[in-house]
Amino acid sequence: MKEFLKGFLAAALLVLISFLIVPWIGGFVAFMIGKNLDWIADSYFGDYWPWVLSFF
């Protein structure tokens, strides 16, 4: 029973950590993409970018 409890606690901790860290990583990635979106858009689409945006 003690081993099961220890395993359960470890699993719960792992889930908690993943819930805390994954959104942070996701937010960081989204922030970096958002920061570089203008530059990416300019280099890939150039003048077509507003048109591409209005397409969506």
C-alpha positions, -999 to 999 in steps of 0.1 A, spaced: 0 0 0 28 24 8 45 17 -25 13 23 -43 8 56 -24 44 66 -33 38 58 -70 5 77 -69 22 108 -53 50 107 -79 24 105 -107 4 133 -93 35 155 -89 45 147 -125 10 157 -138 11 189 -117 46 198 -130 36 191 -166 4 212 -162 25 241 -148 54 238 -173 37 229 -206 16 261 -207 47 282 -199 66 266 -227 36 270 -250 33 306 -240 70 312 -246 69 296 -280 37 316 -289 54 348 -277 86 341 -298 65 333 -329 43 364 -323 74 385 -319 89 372 -351 57 370 -371 61 404 -387 96 395 -398 86 361 -410 56 376 -429 78 403 -445 105 379 -456 81 352 -470 51 371 -482 63 406 -486 36 428 -501 12 399 -502 10 396 -464 -21 419 -458 -38 400 -486 -30 366 -471 -42 379 -437 -75 391 -452 -79 358 -468 -82 342 -434 
